[in-house]
Amino acid sequence: MNTPICDFVGSYAAAHPARLHMPGHKGRGSLGCEALDITEVTGADDLSHPEGIILESENNASTLFGTRHTFYSAGGSSQCVKAMLHLALLHRAPGAARTVLAGRNAHKAFLHACALLDLEPQWLLPEGKSPMCACPLSPAGLDRVLAEQPAPPLAVYVTSPDYLGGMLDIAGLAEVCHRHGVPLLVDNAHGAYLRFLSPSRHPIDLGADLCCDSAHKTLPVLTGGAYLHVSPTALAPYEHEARQAMALFGSSSPSYLILQSLDACNRRLADGYSAQLELTVRRLDELKAKLVAQEVPVRAGEPLKLVVDGWAAGISGYELADLLRRNGVEPEYADPDEVVLMYSADVLKSDFQRVEAAFSGFRPSVGRTPAALPAPGERVLSPRAAMLSPWEEVLVREAAGRICAGAAVSCPPAIPIAVSGERITAEAADLMAELGFEAVSVVREAI
């Protein structure tokens, strides 16, 4: 598969022109990548209105992902989340409310989108007990909630895979949504690679209307590279208006380094990637089996994550992370309950061996109950009103009873503990304290 963006930028750099244009480093610098860092010079195309090499590269990605069109983002999935919700708002069904049914483990980018678009989230709460980052939902449960709505929501929004590797029944949820005339939007930030398994487990192939992937999380793409996918069966205006929606929430100066990495990734995906991915999944399955055999509590979930439930083993996720670091392994994420490791098709054989060595001799002790997200607090303001109100910072121990302003969250996992516009409960304040929060922003005076 060709790489038109990479080819153009490489040729431009090789010509050594006098760069009397942005950026200011003029193609020279200590990082080593400056020669390939350009702006919208003649021939480089424009991400907001592509007609040349960027459009050609996106068409390659669309073929690889089987979409009506795949749009590039240099602003991560956060930009794509906002664009998805904007499209759903523009084309909501007659009589639909400005509400979005959303899994409670939504990323803070979802709340930011609600604030910018003046949308109201209605939370889909976990069915049964679950850790903080997870939100199990069933098609039957969603069907009941949709049937109870006084007016249809403009969309259903779910996160799958979640930060702990949990995967929802996207096909079942999509069938329910479409039966109720509501589009399904999926935050698939952690699952771009799912398209290249056999069979595909990607949300677009399972019935989602719109889906975002953080390409940089699991594919060979620079940080910030992402995709907005429009399903072949989605409303035609989604494709027509997605470019403008992406431009509304993105920079007018997207990184050409990121665009080149998305472009180069197409060739990698088309040339032997699936075989390497399957090998990685097989090796990781073998590692998981070895760990389970020695009573390490490995969580079931998506193929490229290794999540150890410290709460089940009587050890904190922070202690597990320290154990791994002593063996030369840096985890993706740790909290009091879990530690998360993310693999990809580009890991080394030693990346399995080091983890196995770290857990050599590991023995669990008495387990405990994992922390869960607290029940929602009283809704006092909309996310928009709360985020745009004057605010002040207070100590977490003094926050109970105050109205949350900015999303109370650490990143990762960027899942708000207290939601903007809700009154902070004592349970939420306690959890924030447990996670190391010292202060939180609260509304000082509503606009």
Long-range contacts (C-beta under 8 A, 24 or more apart in sequence): 1-60, 1-64, 1-266, 1-267, 1-269, 1-270, 1-271, 2-56, 2-60, 2-267, 3-57, 3-263, 3-264, 3-266, 3-267, 4-52, 4-53, 4-56, 4-57, 4-263, 5-45, 5-53, 5-54, 5-57, 5-256, 5-259, 5-260, 5-262, 5-263, 6-260, 6-263, 6-264, 7-53, 8-43, 8-44, 8-53, 9-36, 9-38, 9-44, 9-256, 9-260, 10-36, 12-38, 12-41, 12-43, 12-44, 13-38, 22-253, 33-257, 36-256, 36-257, 36-260, 37-255, 37-256, 37-257, 38-256, 39-253, 39-256, 44-256, 47-72, 47-74, 47-247, 47-250, 47-254, 47-259, 48-243, 48-246, 48-247, 48-250, 48-252, 49-243, 54-259, 57-259, 57-262, 57-263, 57-266, 60-263, 60-266, 60-270, 61-227, 61-262, 61-266, 64-195, 64-266, 64-269, 64-270, 65-195, 65-202, 65-204, 65-227, 65-229, 66-195, 66-200, 66-204, 66-205, 66-232, 67-204, 67-229, 67-230, 67-231, 67-232, 68-230, 68-231, 68-232, 68-234, 68-238, 68-239, 69-230, 69-239, 69-242, 70-227, 70-228, 70-229, 70-230, 71-227, 71-228, 71-229, 71-230, 71-242, 71-243, 71-246, 72-225, 72-226, 72-227, 72-259, 72-262, 73-212, 73-224, 73-225, 73-226, 73-227, 73-228, 73-246, 73-250, 74-224, 74-225, 74-250, 74-251, 74-254, 74-255, 74-258, 74-259, 75-224, 75-226, 75-249, 75-250, 75-251, 75-254, 76-214, 76-216, 76-223, 76-224, 76-225, 76-226, 77-107, 77-109, 77-187, 77-189, 77-212, 77-213, 77-214, 77-226, 78-107, 78-109, 78-112, 79-226, 79-246, 79-249, 79-250, 80-212, 80-226, 80-227, 80-228, 80-246, 81-107, 81-109, 81-110, 81-113, 81-187, 81-212, 82-109, 82-112, 82-113, 82-116, 82-117, 82-245, 82-248, 82-249, 83-228, 83-242, 83-245, 83-246, 83-248, 83-249, 84-155, 84-157, 84-185, 84-210, 84-212, 84-228, 84-245, 85-110, 85-113, 85-114, 85-117, 85-119, 85-155, 85-157, 85-185, 86-113, 86-117, 86-245, 86-248, 86-249, 87-210, 87-237, 87-238, 87-241, 87-242, 87-245, 88-154, 88-155, 88-183, 88-185, 88-210, 89-117, 89-119, 89-154, 90-237, 90-241, 90-245, 91-235, 91-237, 91-238, 92-154, 92-155, 93-152, 93-154, 93-181, 93-182, 95-151, 95-152, 96-151, 96-152, 96-153, 96-154, 96-182, 97-149, 97-150, 97-151, 97-152, 97-153, 97-154, 98-154, 99-151, 99-153, 99-154, 100-153, 100-154, 100-155, 100-156, 100-157, 101-142, 101-145, 101-146, 101-149, 101-153, 101-155, 101-156, 101-157, 101-182, 102-156, 102-157, 102-158, 103-135, 103-137, 103-157, 103-158, 103-159, 104-135, 104-373, 104-376, 105-132, 105-133, 105-134, 105-135, 105-159, 105-162, 105-163, 105-373, 105-415, 106-157, 106-159, 106-187, 106-415, 106-416, 107-159, 107-187, 107-189, 107-413, 107-414, 107-415, 108-407, 108-409, 108-411, 108-414, 108-415, 108-416, 109-414, 110-157, 110-187, 111-383, 111-387, 111-407, 111-416, 111-419, 111-420, 112-387, 112-407, 114-382, 114-383, 114-384, 115-382, 115-383, 115-384, 115-386, 115-387, 115-388, 115-420, 116-249, 116-384, 118-382, 118-384, 119-154, 119-383, 120-382, 120-383, 121-383, 121-419, 122-153, 123-376, 124-156, 124-158, 125-375, 125-376, 126-372, 126-373, 129-369, 129-372, 130-166, 130-372, 131-164, 131-309, 131-311, 131-337, 131-338, 131-370, 131-371, 131-372, 132-335, 132-337, 132-370, 132-371, 132-372, 132-373, 132-413, 132-415, 132-417, 132-431, 133-162, 133-163, 133-164, 133-338, 133-413, 133-415, 134-162, 134-163, 134-164, 134-166, 135-159, 135-162, 135-166, 136-166, 136-168, 137-168, 137-173, 138-169, 138-172, 139-169, 139-172, 139-173, 139-175, 139-176, 142-173, 142-176, 142-177, 143-176, 143-179, 143-180, 146-176, 146-177, 146-180, 146-182, 147-180, 152-180, 152-181, 152-182, 153-182, 154-182, 155-182, 155-183, 155-184, 155-185, 156-182, 156-183, 156-184, 156-185, 157-185, 157-186, 157-187, 158-184, 158-185, 158-186, 158-187, 159-186, 159-187, 159-189, 160-186, 160-187, 160-188, 160-191, 160-203, 161-188, 161-190, 161-191, 161-301, 161-302, 161-305, 162-190, 163-190, 163-333, 163-340, 163-412, 163-413, 163-415, 164-299, 164-301, 164-305, 164-307, 164-338, 164-340, 165-190, 165-299, 165-300, 165-301, 165-302, 165-305, 165-307, 165-340, 166-301, 166-302, 167-191, 167-201, 167-301, 167-302, 170-203, 170-206, 170-207, 170-208, 171-206, 171-207, 173-207, 174-206, 174-207, 174-208, 174-209, 175-207, 177-209, 178-207, 183-209, 183-210, 183-234, 183-235, 184-208, 184-209, 184-210, 185-209, 185-210, 185-211, 186-210, 186-211, 186-212, 187-212, 188-212, 188-213, 189-213, 189-214, 189-217, 189-226, 190-214, 190-217, 190-218, 190-302, 190-305, 190-342, 191-218, 191-302, 192-217, 192-218, 192-219, 192-227, 193-218, 193-219, 193-277, 193-304, 193-344, 193-345, 194-302, 196-269, 196-273, 196-274, 196-277, 197-274, 197-277, 197-278, 197-281, 197-303, 198-274, 198-278, 204-229, 204-231, 207-231, 207-233, 209-233, 209-234, 209-235, 209-238, 210-234, 210-238, 215-262, 215-265, 216-261, 217-342, 218-304, 218-342, 218-344, 219-265, 219-268, 219-269, 219-344, 220-261, 220-264, 220-265, 220-268, 220-344, 220-345, 220-346, 221-258, 221-261, 221-262, 221-265, 222-255, 222-257, 222-258, 222-261, 223-258, 224-255, 224-258, 225-258, 225-259, 225-261, 225-262, 225-265, 227-262, 273-345, 276-345, 276-346, 277-345, 279-345, 280-304, 280-343, 280-344, 280-345, 280-347, 283-349, 283-352, 284-343, 284-352, 286-352, 287-352, 287-355, 287-356, 290-356, 291-356, 291-359, 294-359, 294-362, 295-362, 295-363, 295-364, 296-359, 296-362, 296-364, 297-364, 297-367, 299-338, 304-342, 304-343, 304-344, 305-340, 305-341, 305-342, 305-343, 306-340, 306-341, 306-343, 306-355, 307-338, 307-339, 307-340, 307-341, 308-338, 308-339, 309-337, 309-338, 309-370, 310-336, 310-337, 310-338, 310-339, 311-336, 311-337, 311-338, 311-367, 311-368, 311-369, 311-370, 311-371, 312-364, 312-367, 312-370, 313-364, 313-365, 313-367, 314-364, 314-365, 314-366, 314-367, 314-368, 315-364, 315-365, 323-358, 323-359, 323-362, 324-355, 324-358, 326-358, 327-354, 327-355, 327-357, 327-358, 328-354, 329-354, 329-355, 329-358, 332-412, 333-412, 333-413, 335-371, 335-413, 335-435, 336-371, 336-434, 336-435, 337-370, 337-371, 338-370, 371-431, 371-434, 373-415, 373-417, 373-431, 374-417, 374-425, 374-427, 374-428, 374-431, 375-425, 375-427, 376-419, 376-422, 377-404, 377-418, 377-419, 377-422, 377-423, 377-424, 377-425, 377-428, 378-422, 378-423, 379-421, 379-422, 380-421, 380-422, 380-423, 381-420, 381-421, 381-443, 381-446, 382-421, 383-419, 383-420, 383-421, 385-421, 385-446, 385-447, 386-420, 386-421, 386-443, 386-446, 387-420, 388-447, 389-443, 389-444, 389-445, 389-446, 389-447, 390-443, 390-444, 390-445, 390-447, 391-441, 391-442, 391-443, 391-444, 392-441, 392-442, 392-444, 393-439, 393-440, 393-441, 393-442, 394-439, 394-440, 394-442, 395-438, 395-439, 396-429, 396-432, 396-433, 396-437, 396-438, 396-439, 396-440, 397-429, 397-433, 399-424, 399-428, 399-429, 399-432, 399-440, 399-442, 400-424, 400-425, 400-426, 400-428, 400-429, 402-442, 402-443, 403-442, 403-443, 403-446, 404-440, 404-441, 404-442, 404-443, 405-441, 405-442, 405-443, 405-444, 406-441, 408-432, 408-437, 408-440, 408-441, 410-435, 410-436, 410-437
